[in-house]
């Protein structure tokens, strides 16, 4: 999703520095999640581990890239939807 967002907003073929930092931050947060493998999707989680500013950025990226994923990466979109439905959301 970050690649879609960055390509369309920052005109970068790969991730720009800001988007790469956001990706590293998100991966770090997921690796250190207290719920581990049994976690729910972040938007349904009771323990918000993202800082306010980073959470806003992630929401912005998801709102933009989410609908575009269906056209650009339909198989990944189906996996994402399936995972979300399995989590109850």
N, C-alpha and C positions, 0 to 999 in steps of 0.2 A: 504494500500500500504506500509505503514511503517513496518507493521509486516512482510510482504514478504521480504522486503529489509533487515531488521534487522536479520531475521532468516537465510537468505542466506549469508549475509556478516559478521555478528557478532556472529553467531551460538548461538543466544539467543532464548529461547522458548518464553519468553515475551520480551518486548522492553528493550534494554539496556538503561543506563542513558542518553547517547547522543541522541538516537532516541526518548526517552520519552521527553526530553527537546525540541526537534524539534516539536513534536506533540503538546506540550503545547503552544509553540510559535505560531504555525499555527492556533490553535484554538483561541488564544488571538487576533491574527490579524483579523481573520474572524469575531469574535464577535464585534470588533471595526471598521469594514469596513464602510466607509462613504456611500457606496451605499446600504447597508442593504440587504434586501431580493431580491432586483431587480438587484443584481450585476451580471456581466458577469464572465466567468471563469477567474481566476487570470492571465493566460497567454495572455488574450486579454484585460486586464484592462489597463486603461490610468493612474491610480494612483497606483504606486507600493509601497505597504506598508511593504513589506519584506525588511530587510537589504540586502545588496549585498551578504554577506557570507551565510545568511540563504536562500536566493533565489537560490543560486548555489546548496546548499544541497538539497532543495526541487526538483529542476530540476533533479538532480542526482537520487534521489529516484524514481521520476515519470518515468524517462526514463528506469530505471531498472525494476520497478514493473509493469508498465503499460502493457507491452506485456504478462507478466506472470499472470496478473489478469484474462485474458480470460480463461486460463486453470484451475486455482485454484478457481476462484469465478465467473463463467459465468453469474449468475444472477446479481451480483453487477456490472459486466462489462457492461451488457446491460443497467442498470439504468444509469450508468455513461455516456455511449454513448448517450442515449436518452436525458439526461440533457444537454450535450454538443451541440447536434443538435438543441435543443429548444432555446439555447442561441445564435444560429447563427454561431456556430463555428465548 
